[in-house]
């Protein structure tokens, strides 16, 4: 019985997947690119199917066998795949996964280089190839340019695969993968404009095309980012639903691609790339680590299927597209190929140095440039665009014939010539070797690690009862390798202290990221908090890599500064006395500080146990000092909040600890189940019990922003003697401010509209003759507000502080209604004259003894005399 219809298509697809799965190991064994081998397989399948149909041999076979072979051949030749299938079904998957695996922060350093390769190189290639073919092709310029745009799109998947197989430089791989994201978008945009001009016989206006191109790119980026952020918000709302979260990521690229490409009329490829980059940037802090890992594995599998099928199916069309090729067509193919290589060389060797000189991008070494020029392979997208021209009924037959043959031949030359020799080029320039720093670190790590492995191997052999003769050769070989690595170890001489400190800080920041991801497994921790911590950990890695110790510390300080969200909530609180946004931000800040404190403890242990043997005691001491400063800043910020919100701090600590314990329970049950000590039924019941108790912890905690404010005012010396009702009224009408170190509280020369009561923390006003400090219990700007004169100097916070903000008018009424406040101010002034203030009493350590605080406002003497 003959298989036809949908069943035949599905069967053919399944057989192609079987072939694809066999190609991968064969390509590795032959050390050739999978893409090149897939293209050859596709050509063989397409050519073989055509040969079977034309041959009469199958007709002489037995009935079932002959009809089956003819049926398979007909299905393969008439496979329901068109340019629209390539661009709508496969392209979003390839682009989205390519963006998903890219390190966005590292790619940002190469943004100018990537844009140059992706946009400028496509324009130059289109023009160069079109003008090179014009004198020989006997075709209009617009048709030659159309062909140039089709073959201008590179397919770096094969290149990146080769780089990964041989361990090429990470930066080289990143440049090629980054180019892939926008290269297709630029080429497809130009192709669409030129194809429309060819079919409608209209002239092209460069200005309007350029404007449309920019609008398409910018609009698509905005749509892609908005779509990804909306999806991330939906995931946060869904809670812990891994299947639903993964499903949303599969839907996202098709939604943004089709919305932009078909509905809005802008670049769907750019929108898909922007969505993938956004997900790559924020995904690790939004998805649970186990879900994020599964999601990446799923997309790797999807892109393997899509990429493999694209090349096989597109290559199957090559024999059909080459029908009618003449010797002159071969000449045109060679002209286009040489022109494409020259155009890419002009961009890479001509414009990349300009970017380096203007410091818009890091310099690109010459071996990188040669490899990037030679690695400009063309592939499935070029064939799909050529197919779109041949399928277009509005394109004349000579033009379709010209486009189909030249584009297909161009692809074959790049795959069979460049693709097969690219590995040799990379090896020739030694781009697969480690950097000097990595090479020195390799010897250091191996010498230490092999010595430990040898000791553990000896213990394992004795514990398992192996004979001494059986284990001796293995242990001796490890010890010999360890001694060899020690003898060639030049870690101390090749790397100076500054390089080792930079290396240590990069390692510390990466370790912090790993610890955070491990903590994120604890369900119940805020996604927003983890997103902030992970983002700043990445910033610390980049800071250490670019500026060493200074960059790491600068990124750390930025973490503790109020975020934009916090500042907006603070402004809403101050202007409209609406507390809910600020309460939410304060709860997140509390949790962030507490989690960061836990991580800092783990980092210190990691440094002592794992890094000190590798770096040496001298460098370790410096790094320990940096981490100690980090813990000090965290403790200061956390202590200020604990002082005012002790109940919330204790409840939050209890909550986090209970979440940790529940995770330990789950791990213990997993271990028991893996060792077959408990049944499947009992295992599921134990997990359900843990989940029920964990869900009770999901209820949000209540953060009372004004908690303990009245008590702080009651114990302040300046408000001593105020009636309870007046204190309560003052507490309810004040605003709260939480300045960070270095933040300006009042500016020099500005009129004072508010008086600041320092509930906790430390601030300073710099004057030419002296520096005035304000500690717990002090008032800032009281005299200036009452006398309606500007501040004599700027006041900045020296530590994380908690301040109550009293409007100047409200403070003036308070002085007028309650003379006891005036008397207290006078008393504090006299005390300040009798005893010099001790800074140790105002550094926040003894902040709870507000009665002993000394008023340091130098201008309060006049108020005291009144």
ABEGO torsion letter per residue (X at the ends): XBBBEAAAAAAAAAAAAAAAAAAAAAAAAAGBBAAAAAAAAAAAAAAAAAAAAABAAAAABBAAAAAAAAAAAAAAAABBBBAAAAAAAAAAAAAAAAAAABBAAAAAAAAAAAAAAAAAAAAAAAAAAAAAAAAAAGBBAAAAAAAAAAAABBBAAAAAAAAAAAGBBAAAAAAAAAAAAAAAAAAAAAAAAAAAAAAAGBBBBAAAAAAAAAAAAAAAAAAAAAAAAAAAAAAAAAEBBAAAAAAAAAAAAAAAAAAAAAAAGBBAAAAAAAAAAAAAAAAAAABBAAAAAAAAAAAAAAAAAAAAAAAAAAAAAAAAAABGBBAAAAAAAAAAAAAAAAAAAAAAAAAAAAAAAAGABBBBBAAAAAAAAAABBBBAAAAAAAAAAAABAABBAAAAAAAAAAAAAAAAAAAAAAAAAAAAAAAAAGAABBBAAAAAAAAAAAAAAAAAAAAAAAAAAAAAGBBAAAAAAAAAAAAAAAAAAAAABAAAAABBAAAAAAAAAAAAAAAAAAAAAAAAABBGBBAAAAAAAAAAAAAAAAAAAAAEAAAAAAAAAAAABBBAAAAAAAAAAAAAGBAAAAAAAAAAAAAAAAAAAAAAAAAAAAAAAAAAAAAEAAAAAAAAAAAAAAAAAAAAAAAAAAAABAAAAAAAAAAAAAAAAAAAAAAAAAAAAAAGABBAAAAAAAAAAAAAAAAAAABBBBBBAABGAAAAAAABAAABGBBAAAAAAAAAABBBBBBBBGBBABBBGBBBABBBBBABEBBBBBBAABBBBBBBGBBBGAAAAAAGBBBABBBBBABBBBBBBBBAAAAAAAAAABAAAAAAAAAAAAAAAABBBBAAAAAGAAAABAAABBBABAAAAAAAAX
